[in-house]
Amino acid sequence: MRTAPLLTALLCVALTGCGAIPGLKRSASAGPARADWPVLLPTDDILQPGVPPTPDPTEELEARAAALRARAAALAQAEP
């Protein structure tokens, strides 16, 4: 009796592959497929001059970690 739901599910899956999807080929227009490729620019023209690099977050993270460790130590000492 447990094979009936499995067979039903397999039958449904098998039958879904037999159906045709109408109008799917006509839904996409040929315009974008035939469009010209975009013009590629050199990276020197794309990158903005004078943009500062991202600062190194190591010092800030170490300071935050030290503050959190101090807070955790204070909480550990305050609990009975």
N, C-alpha and C positions, 0 to 999 in steps of 0.2 A: 504494500500500500504506500510505502514511502517513495517508490519510484514514479508514481503518477505525477506529482508536482515537478519532479526533475524532467520527466519526458515532456510535460506541457511547456515548461520553460524552454527546453531545447527546440521544440517545435515552433514556438513563437519566434525565437531567434533565427531559426532557419528560414521561416517564412518572410521575415523582414528583408532579407537579402534578395528576395524574388521580386519585390515591387519596384516599379520604375518611378523616379522622381520627375514629374513633369515640369518643363520650363526651366530647368536649372541651367542648361547651356545658354539659353537666351537671356538670362538675367544679367550677365556681365556684358558691358559694352566693350567694343574693340578699341575704343579711344585710348585708354591708359596703356593698353598692351602695345600700341603702335607709337606711343609718345617718344620723343627724343630723350636721350640720357641727359641728366643735369650736368652743367659745366662744373668741373672739378677745380677747386682753387688751391694754390699752394698754402701750406700751413703757415707760412710767414704772414700771409694776408689775413688769415683767420684769427690767429692769436693776437690779442690786444697787447701792445707794448706798454710796459710800465705796471702791469698787474703784479703786485707783490706775491711771492710764494706763500703758501699756507704755513703759519708759524708752527714750530715744534711744540706739541702739547705736553711734553714729558714733565716739565717743571710744574705746570699747573696740576697735572694728574698726581704727581708725587705730593704736592702740598695738600690736595684734597684727601689723598689716602692717609697722610699723616694726621690730618684733622679728624678723619673718621676713626682711625685707631685710637686717638686720644679720647674721643667721645665714647668709644666702646669700652676703653679701660675705666673711664669715669662711671659708666653705667654698671660695669661689673663690680666695682667697689661699692657702689651705692646700694646694690641689692643685698638683702639680708641672707 
